[in-house]
Amino acid sequence: MSESDHKKFGSLAILAAGICFGTTGTSQTLLGKGISPLAVASTRLFIGALTLVLISRITTKVPRVKIGKVDLWIAGLGIAIYQLSFFSSVKLTGVPIATITALGSAPVFTGIVAYVMVQERPKRVWFIATVITTIGIILLNAHHSEKSFNALGVLLALVAGLGFAFFNVTSRRALNSGVEPARLAATVFSLAALAVFPFCFVAGTHWMFTIRGISLILWLGIFTTGLGYSLYAYGLKRVHSSTASTLVLAEPATATLLAVVVLGDTLNVTSWVGIATVIVGLLFLATRG
């Protein structure tokens, strides 16, 4: 398989991961009412880590290279910060604003972190695609601008974007050193799950044994985390970290479409133009990145 084919398959895997991630907000809205966002995020990490360990056991026969301790801690704490901050931001500002701010800021933070940590200079294609997709995300959620502004919620979303950037860059560096994608995801998420495990019980345990609670945990843990981050790690090994952070902007587009179809939300013409703009930006990056 040629290098260009590897990059295309990697791009498609990250786009698919973004779609998995995009179901998070809708599932939380449907099933997570009254449940602490810290408890949801922490339990999701725990179940997701178990799923990723199982996937790693099945797909990775003999580990050849172990992830370095520095990269492990930075990536693990980065994803832990992302999870806790993002779910808390969703609680304060709502799914659209939290998703726009976190995922919209991630490519910018990733470009900066990648340049500082690994001297990876984002290419011109990345700059163009990031501008296009960012404009699209602003347009598709323009109808939410009239909602009350929550400074803490927006700040937490920015913190989530920064945490994801550190996870993104250090994971790519570990993959470049020869660490298998499945093993990387399993190791990083296991550390993150241990770091936030106490938060699983901030709202008690009764919600974990309800139908809604069990459904939410399994969906977020197995599908959006286990499958989603397995695809993301696979793709991250084949494309630049800055490119990956832009491709994963498929998440807010997916979240918005699900809000319309499942939750009955309504979109105006500007929002549909925004969705089209995001798709154009993602396709541009996937084919030219």
Buried (B, 14 or more C-beta within 10 A) or exposed (E): EEEEEBBBBBBBBBBBBBBBBBBBBBBBBBBBEEBBBBBBBBBBBBBBBBBBBBBBEEBBEEBEEBBBEEBBBBBBBBBBBBBBBBBBBBBBBBBBBBBBBBBBBBBBBBBBBBBEBBEBEBBEBBBBBBEBBBBBBBBBBBBBEEEEEBEEBBBBBBBBBBBBBBBBBBBBBBBEEEBBBBBBBBBBBBBBBBBBBEBBBEBEEEBBEEEBBEBBBEBBBBBBBBBBBBBBBBBBBBBBBBBBBBBBBBBBBBBBBBBBEEEEBEBEEEBBBBBBBBBBBBBBBBEEB
